[in-house]
């Protein structure tokens, strides 16, 4: 693109002397239109990016609130399930932080798989407690 722009600049300077004023004005109208469309596209792109960022922030806050609430509720669960659930929730937070720090897709997939595994362990830890409470 840089080479093409440079070549067009030099060709334009050579043809500058033979170009009529009407042609120059029409070219500037076209150039203004192209720049207007470019500005519109940039505006829409920026608006979509900001929207996605805000949504992502909201989801992170919701997840952290849910984890915090679950951890506080796990403190009320009697032994041996309560401390085990609390430990698994701390492991889950560590894995989620690892996911957020991941730089490659492979690291993200590995962290996501570990998070799913830890989440399953939390739920499996709740199953015996649920059976004990319900007397089944």
N, CA, C and O of each residue as an XYZ file, in Angstrom:
544
protein
N       0.827     -1.190      0.000
C       0.000      0.000      0.000
C       0.868      1.250      0.000
O       0.562      2.238     -0.668
N       1.957      1.191      0.761
C       2.843      2.346      0.827
C       3.476      2.612     -0.548
O       3.583      3.759     -0.982
N       3.889      1.540     -1.216
C       4.471      1.696     -2.545
C       3.470      2.243     -3.549
O       3.805      3.098     -4.369
N       2.249      1.752     -3.483
C       1.196      2.240     -4.383
C       0.898      3.709     -4.122
O       0.723      4.485     -5.060
N       0.840      4.090     -2.856
C       0.590      5.495     -2.522
C       1.701      6.397     -3.025
O       1.445      7.484     -3.543
N       2.926      5.945     -2.873
C       4.071      6.739     -3.342
C       4.058      6.879     -4.863
O       4.313      7.960     -5.393
N       3.758      5.772     -5.568
C       3.693      5.830     -7.024
C       2.569      6.760     -7.485
O       2.751      7.543     -8.417
N       1.420      6.674     -6.839
C       0.299      7.540     -7.201
C       0.633      9.008     -6.937
O       0.240      9.886     -7.705
N       1.357      9.271     -5.851
C       1.758     10.645     -5.547
C       2.631     11.207     -6.660
O       2.410     12.323     -7.129
N       3.636     10.421     -7.084
C       4.535     10.899     -8.147
C       3.811     11.045     -9.476
O       4.057     12.012    -10.197
N       2.928     10.119     -9.821
C       2.162     10.236    -11.054
C       1.239     11.456    -10.996
O       1.051     12.143    -12.000
N       0.671     11.718     -9.832
C      -0.199     12.883     -9.669
C       0.556     14.185     -9.833
O       0.021     15.145    -10.388
N       1.792     14.233     -9.359
C       2.596     15.450     -9.507
C       2.953     15.701    -10.964
O       2.995     16.844    -11.417
N       3.210     14.614    -11.694
C       3.526     14.763    -13.116
C       2.292     15.242    -13.876
O       2.397     16.110    -14.741
N       1.133     14.688    -13.563
C      -0.095     15.033    -14.287
C      -0.739     16.317    -13.780
O      -1.724     16.778    -14.357
N      -0.210     16.895    -12.727
C      -0.802     18.078    -12.105
C      -0.902     19.257    -13.080
O      -1.896     19.983    -13.082
N       0.098     19.435    -13.880
C       0.101     20.572    -14.792
C      -0.944     20.455    -15.886
O      -1.453     21.477    -16.346
N      -1.285     19.245    -16.322
C      -2.222     19.082    -17.432
C      -3.661     18.842    -16.980
O      -4.547     18.728    -17.826
N      -3.922     18.760    -15.672
C      -5.265     18.485    -15.148
C      -6.049     19.783    -15.040
O      -5.532     20.799    -14.575
N      -7.309     19.738    -15.477
C      -8.163     20.908    -15.403
C      -8.748     21.060    -13.998
O      -8.795     20.103    -13.224
N      -9.187     22.261    -13.687
C      -9.716     22.571    -12.350
C     -10.993     21.793    -12.056
O     -11.198     21.404    -10.906
N     -11.858     21.548    -13.031
C     -13.108     20.802    -12.829
C     -12.810     19.362    -12.420
O     -13.497     18.797    -11.569
N     -11.785     18.773    -13.029
C     -11.402     17.402    -12.688
C     -10.885     17.335    -11.261
O     -11.201     16.398    -10.528
N     -10.098     18.316    -10.865
C      -9.566     18.351     -9.503
C     -10.694     18.449     -8.476
O     -10.629     17.799     -7.432
N     -11.710     19.236     -8.747
C     -12.807     19.398     -7.787
C     -13.628     18.115     -7.676
O     -14.084     17.766     -6.587
N     -13.820     17.412     -8.790
C     -14.557     16.154     -8.732
C     -13.781     15.097     -7.951
O     -14.370     14.300     -7.222
N     -12.482     15.094     -8.102
C     -11.659     14.150     -7.347
C     -11.751     14.454     -5.856
O     -11.817     13.532     -5.043
N     -11.756     15.717     -5.491
C     -11.840     16.059     -4.072
C     -13.203     15.681     -3.492
O     -13.283     15.318     -2.319
N     -14.296     15.759     -4.296
C     -15.600     15.298     -3.814
C     -15.574     13.794     -3.540
O     -16.080     13.331     -2.518
N     -14.989     13.051     -4.451
C     -14.869     11.594     -4.264
C     -14.031     11.259     -3.049
O     -14.362     10.359     -2.277
N     -12.946     11.990     -2.887
C     -12.078     11.767     -1.732
C     -12.826     12.073     -0.433
O     -12.688     11.332      0.541
N     -13.596     13.125     -0.401
C     -14.390     13.463      0.785
C     -15.417     12.388      1.105
O     -15.628     12.050      2.269
N     -16.054     11.851      0.071
C     -17.036     10.785      0.263
C     -16.407      9.525      0.829
O     -16.958      8.897      1.733
N     -15.247      9.159      0.292
C     -14.545      7.971      0.783
C     -14.126      8.162      2.238
O     -14.262      7.243      3.046
N     -13.622      9.334      2.575
C     -13.226      9.595      3.962
C     -14.444      9.595      4.892
O     -14.341      9.163      6.040
N     -15.585     10.069      4.412
C     -16.810     10.037      5.217
C     -17.260      8.616      5.516
O     -17.641      8.305      6.644
N     -17.215      7.753      4.505
C     -17.583      6.347      4.708
C     -16.600      5.677      5.666
O     -17.009      4.893      6.522
N     -15.315      5.977      5.531
C     -14.303      5.429      6.426
C     -14.566      5.866      7.869
O     -14.459      5.056      8.789
N     -14.907      7.131      8.070
C     -15.211      7.625      9.411
C     -16.443      6.925      9.983
O     -16.474      6.602     11.171
N     -17.450      6.689      9.155
C     -18.650      5.988      9.598
C     -18.319      4.557     10.016
O     -18.778      4.098     11.061
N     -17.533      3.856      9.218
C     -17.133      2.489      9.560
C     -16.320      2.447     10.846
O     -16.521      1.565     11.681
N     -15.411      3.388     11.008
C     -14.619      3.440     12.238
C     -15.500      3.714     13.453
O     -15.288      3.137     14.519
N     -16.475      4.582     13.295
C     -17.395      4.879     14.391
C     -18.203      3.663     14.811
O     -18.332      3.391     16.005
N     -18.754      2.920     13.841
C     -19.513      1.712     14.158
C     -18.622      0.657     14.808
O     -19.028     -0.001     15.766
N     -17.416      0.501     14.287
C     -16.489     -0.486     14.842
C     -16.144     -0.151     16.283
O     -16.129     -1.034     17.140
N     -15.869      1.100     16.554
C     -15.537      1.515     17.910
C     -16.728      1.311     18.851
O     -16.552      0.865     19.985
N     -17.924      1.631     18.391
C     -19.118      1.451     19.221
C     -19.337     -0.025     19.557
O     -19.691     -0.354     20.690
N     -19.132     -0.910     18.591
C     -19.289     -2.340     18.851
C     -18.222     -2.842     19.808
O     -18.515     -3.666     20.674
N     -16.995     -2.366     19.674
C     -15.915     -2.803     20.559
C     -16.178     -2.350     21.996
O     -15.956     -3.111     22.938
N     -16.641     -1.139     22.162
C     -16.942     -0.631     23.506
C     -18.083     -1.430     24.118
O     -18.051     -1.751     25.306
N     -19.089     -1.753     23.315
C     -20.219     -2.542     23.805
C     -19.764     -3.916     24.276
O     -20.191     -4.381     25.332
N     -18.909     -4.564     23.509
C     -18.396     -5.888     23.900
C     -17.570     -5.799     25.171
O     -17.662     -6.677     26.029
N     -16.767     -4.757     25.307
C     -15.952     -4.583     26.501
C     -16.826     -4.407     27.733
O     -16.551     -4.999     28.776
N     -17.881     -3.596     27.623
C     -18.783     -3.386     28.750
C     -19.496     -4.676     29.132
O     -19.646     -4.973     30.317
N     -19.936     -5.440     28.144
C     -20.588     -6.721     28.418
C     -19.640     -7.673     29.120
O     -20.028     -8.364     30.062
N     -18.395     -7.711     28.662
C     -17.402     -8.592     29.273
C     -17.147     -8.190     30.730
O     -17.040     -9.049     31.605
N     -17.052     -6.886     30.983
C     -16.856     -6.417     32.358
C     -18.023     -6.842     33.251
O     -17.817     -7.299     34.375
N     -19.240     -6.689     32.746
C     -20.420     -7.073     33.526
C     -20.403     -8.563     33.839
O     -20.733     -8.962     34.956
N     -20.021     -9.394     32.864
C     -19.974    -10.838     33.092
C     -18.925    -11.215     34.127
O     -19.150    -12.113     34.938
N     -17.786    -10.542     34.106
C     -16.739    -10.811     35.089
C     -17.221    -10.444     36.488
O     -16.991    -11.186     37.442
N     -17.886     -9.305     36.610
C     -18.406     -8.884     37.914
C     -19.468     -9.868     38.406
O     -19.483    -10.219     39.586
N     -20.353    -10.314     37.520
C     -21.390    -11.276     37.904
C     -20.768    -12.591     38.367
O     -21.199    -13.167     39.365
N     -19.751    -13.067     37.638
C     -19.114    -14.326     38.023
C     -18.404    -14.197     39.360
O     -18.503    -15.091     40.201
N     -17.691    -13.101     39.568
C     -16.983    -12.932     40.833
C     -17.969    -12.805     41.995
O     -17.694    -13.298     43.089
N     -19.101    -12.159     41.777
C     -20.120    -12.063     42.814
C     -20.690    -13.446     43.135
O     -20.891    -13.784     44.301
N     -20.945    -14.234     42.108
C     -21.476    -15.590     42.321
C     -20.474    -16.458     43.075
O     -20.859    -17.217     43.964
N     -19.199    -16.352     42.729
C     -18.173    -17.140     43.414
C     -18.072    -16.709     44.872
O     -17.995    -17.553     45.765
N     -18.071    -15.407     45.118
C     -18.004    -14.906     46.487
C     -19.186    -15.359     47.319
O     -19.020    -15.759     48.471
N     -20.382    -15.298     46.743
C     -21.583    -15.740     47.450
C     -21.519    -17.235     47.738
O     -21.869    -17.679     48.831
N     -21.072    -18.004     46.756
C     -20.944    -19.452     46.952
C     -19.931    -19.768     48.041
O     -20.139    -20.676     48.846
N     -18.844    -19.027     48.064
C     -17.823    -19.265     49.082
C     -18.372    -18.964     50.475
O     -18.140    -19.727     51.413
N     -19.097    -17.859     50.612
C     -19.684    -17.525     51.919
C     -20.711    -18.570     52.350
O     -20.790    -18.913     53.529
N     -21.484    -19.068     51.415
C     -22.475    -20.098     51.747
C     -21.794    -21.422     52.088
O     -22.288    -22.182     52.921
N     -20.668    -21.694     51.448
C     -19.937    -22.931     51.754
C     -19.402    -22.916     53.178
O     -19.192    -23.972     53.775
N     -19.181    -21.728     53.723
C     -18.705    -21.631     55.108
C     -19.781    -22.110     56.092
O     -19.463    -22.489     57.219
N     -21.031    -22.093     55.676
C     -22.125    -22.527     56.530
C     -22.363    -24.032     56.475
O     -23.071    -24.587     57.316
N     -21.770    -24.688     55.483
C     -21.969    -26.129     55.313
C     -21.088    -26.866     56.319
O     -19.913    -26.533     56.475
N     -21.654    -27.873     57.008
C     -20.857    -28.595     58.000
C     -19.771    -29.460     57.361
O     -19.794    -29.736     56.161
N     -18.830    -29.874     58.191
C     -17.748    -30.754     57.726
C     -18.333    -32.103     57.351
O     -19.366    -32.470     57.911
N     -17.770    -32.831     56.484
C     -16.540    -32.600     55.732
C     -16.770    -31.876     54.412
O     -15.805    -31.496     53.747
N     -18.029    -31.675     54.015
C     -18.299    -31.097     52.702
C     -17.951    -29.616     52.614
O     -17.427    -29.166     51.595
N     -18.233    -28.854     53.663
C     -18.041    -27.408     53.635
C     -16.618    -26.985     53.307
O     -16.409    -26.241     52.349
N     -15.615    -27.448     54.088
C     -14.234    -27.081     53.771
C     -13.777    -27.579     52.398
O     -12.981    -26.923     51.727
N     -14.283    -28.732     51.992
C     -13.919    -29.274     50.675
C     -14.467    -28.386     49.558
O     -13.769    -28.119     48.580
N     -15.691    -27.937     49.696
C     -16.294    -27.056     48.692
C     -15.545    -25.725     48.659
O     -15.281    -25.191     47.582
N     -15.205    -25.190     49.821
C     -14.452    -23.927     49.881
C     -13.105    -24.069     49.177
O     -12.677    -23.176     48.445
N     -12.445    -25.199     49.408
C     -11.154    -25.440     48.766
C     -11.300    -25.517     47.250
O     -10.485    -24.966     46.510
N     -12.342    -26.203     46.796
C     -12.582    -26.315     45.354
C     -12.911    -24.950     44.741
O     -12.507    -24.665     43.614
N     -13.629    -24.120     45.464
C     -13.932    -22.778     44.950
C     -12.660    -21.940     44.833
O     -12.515    -21.171     43.882
N     -11.741    -22.078     45.784
C     -10.456    -21.365     45.676
C      -9.664    -21.866     44.468
O      -9.035    -21.086     43.754
N      -9.708    -23.200     44.253
C      -9.040    -23.758     43.066
C      -9.659    -23.204     41.787
O      -8.953    -22.887     40.830
N     -10.986    -23.089     41.782
C     -11.689    -22.566     40.611
C     -11.264    -21.124     40.321
O     -11.047    -20.762     39.165
N     -11.146    -20.312     41.357
C     -10.710    -18.926     41.177
C      -9.300    -18.889     40.605
O      -9.015    -18.084     39.718
N      -8.416    -19.747     41.100
C      -7.044    -19.804     40.578
C      -7.031    -20.167     39.093
O      -6.274    -19.591     38.311
N      -7.865    -21.117     38.719
C      -7.921    -21.538     37.313
C      -8.494    -20.424     36.444
O      -8.012    -20.204     35.333
N      -9.513    -19.719     36.929
C     -10.085    -18.613     36.159
C      -9.084    -17.479     35.985
O      -9.035    -16.845     34.930
N      -8.285    -17.221     37.020
C      -7.233    -16.213     36.885
C      -6.178    -16.664     35.881
O      -5.658    -15.861     35.106
N      -5.874    -17.939     35.905
C      -4.931    -18.485     34.918
C      -5.478    -18.303     33.500
O      -4.735    -17.979     32.574
N      -6.785    -18.516     33.346
C      -7.417    -18.325     32.042
C      -7.300    -16.876     31.585
O      -7.025    -16.613     30.414
N      -7.506    -15.938     32.503
C      -7.455    -14.530     32.110
C      -6.039    -14.087     31.767
O      -5.855    -13.124     31.022
N      -5.042    -14.776     32.302
C      -3.652    -14.427     32.006
C      -3.090    -15.176     30.806
O      -1.971    -14.897     30.375
N      -3.847    -16.121     30.261
C      -3.363    -16.942     29.148
C      -3.093    -16.077     27.923
O      -3.859    -15.168     27.607
N      -2.001    -16.374     27.246
C      -1.607    -15.596     26.068
C      -1.931    -16.305     24.759
O      -2.098    -15.652     23.729
N      -2.020    -17.621     24.787
C      -2.275    -18.366     23.554
C      -3.610    -19.088     23.662
O      -4.143    -19.281     24.754
N      -4.137    -19.482     22.515
C      -5.396    -20.216     22.493
C      -5.256    -21.562     23.188
O      -6.189    -22.014     23.852
N      -4.111    -22.203     23.045
C      -3.891    -23.495     23.694
C      -3.938    -23.348     25.213
O      -4.530    -24.180     25.900
N      -3.315    -22.290     25.739
C      -3.354    -22.042     27.188
C      -4.780    -21.762     27.653
O      -5.183    -22.206     28.728
N      -5.545    -21.024     26.843
C      -6.929    -20.730     27.206
C      -7.781    -21.999     27.211
O      -8.601    -22.195     28.108
N      -7.586    -22.857     26.213
C      -8.346    -24.101     26.157
C      -8.001    -25.005     27.332
O      -8.882    -25.643     27.907
N      -6.732    -25.062     27.688
C      -6.311    -25.878     28.825
C      -6.930    -25.348     30.116
O      -7.450    -26.118     30.923
N      -6.872    -24.029     30.306
C      -7.447    -23.424     31.516
C      -8.959    -23.607     31.540
O      -9.529    -23.844     32.605
N      -9.616    -23.503     30.396
C     -11.068    -23.687     30.344
C     -11.441    -25.121     30.711
O     -12.421    -25.349     31.420
N     -10.659    -26.085     30.227
C     -10.922    -27.488     30.559
C     -10.709    -27.740     32.052
O     -11.484    -28.461     32.681
N      -9.654    -27.142     32.617
C      -9.410    -27.296     34.053
C     -10.524    -26.651     34.865
O     -10.941    -27.197     35.887
N     -11.013    -25.492     34.422
C     -12.109    -24.814     35.130
C     -13.365    -25.679     35.103
O     -14.068    -25.777     36.108
N     -13.652    -26.302     33.975
C     -14.827    -27.179     33.883
C     -14.666    -28.386     34.806
O     -15.627    -28.810     35.448
N     -13.460    -28.935     34.872
C     -13.202    -30.072     35.745
C     -13.385    -29.687     37.217
O     -14.014    -30.423     37.978
N     -12.839    -28.540     37.617
C     -12.974    -28.085     39.004
C     -14.438    -27.779     39.319
O     -14.913    -28.072     40.416
N     -15.145    -27.197     38.369
C     -16.567    -26.914     38.572
C     -17.342    -28.210     38.784
O     -18.222    -28.278     39.642
N     -17.016    -29.242     37.999
C     -17.663    -30.543     38.191
C     -17.354    -31.114     39.571
O     -18.209    -31.733     40.204
N     -16.118    -30.900     40.030
C     -15.749    -31.383     41.364
C     -16.538    -30.664     42.453
O     -16.931    -31.278     43.445
N     -16.771    -29.367     42.272
C     -17.579    -28.626     43.246
C     -18.982    -29.201     43.290
O     -19.528    -29.445     44.366
N     -19.570    -29.419     42.108
C     -20.934    -29.948     42.064
C     -20.998    -31.366     42.608
O     -21.970    -31.733     43.269
N     -19.970    -32.170     42.335
C     -19.973    -33.535     42.872
C     -19.807    -33.509     44.388
O     -20.308    -34.401     45.072
N     -19.117    -32.506     44.929
C     -19.012    -32.354     46.376
C     -20.341    -31.967     47.001
O     -20.578    -32.269     48.171
N     -21.198    -31.317     46.263
C     -22.513    -30.936     46.771
C     -23.497    -32.096     46.749
O     -24.467    -32.097     47.507
N     -23.261    -33.080     45.894
C     -24.193    -34.194     45.758
C     -24.347    -34.998     47.050
O     -25.483    -35.250     47.451
N     -23.253    -35.423     47.735
C     -23.440    -36.156     48.994
C     -24.122    -35.306     50.060
O     -24.912    -35.817     50.855
N     -23.819    -34.016     50.077
C     -24.451    -33.125     51.040
C     -25.954    -33.054     50.775
O     -26.761    -33.099     51.704
N     -26.310    -32.945     49.524
C     -27.715    -32.874     49.140
C     -28.432    -34.148     49.567
O     -29.547    -34.087     50.085
N     -27.810    -35.289     49.357
C     -28.427    -36.569     49.739
C     -28.570    -36.659     51.255
O     -29.581    -37.147     51.761
N     -27.561    -36.189     51.972
C     -27.596    -36.248     53.427
C     -28.696    -35.342     53.987
O     -29.388    -35.718     54.933
N     -28.857    -34.144     53.401
C     -29.879    -33.209     53.874
C     -31.270    -33.757     53.596
O     -32.159    -33.666     54.443
N     -31.459    -34.328     52.405
C     -32.768    -34.834     52.048
C     -33.047    -36.211     52.643
O     -34.183    -36.686     52.611
N     -32.005    -36.856     53.192
C     -32.189    -38.171     53.809
C     -32.376    -39.279     52.796
O     -33.052    -40.270     53.075
N     -31.787    -39.124     51.624
C     -31.935    -40.155     50.576
C     -30.664    -40.922     50.406
O     -30.596    -41.826     49.573
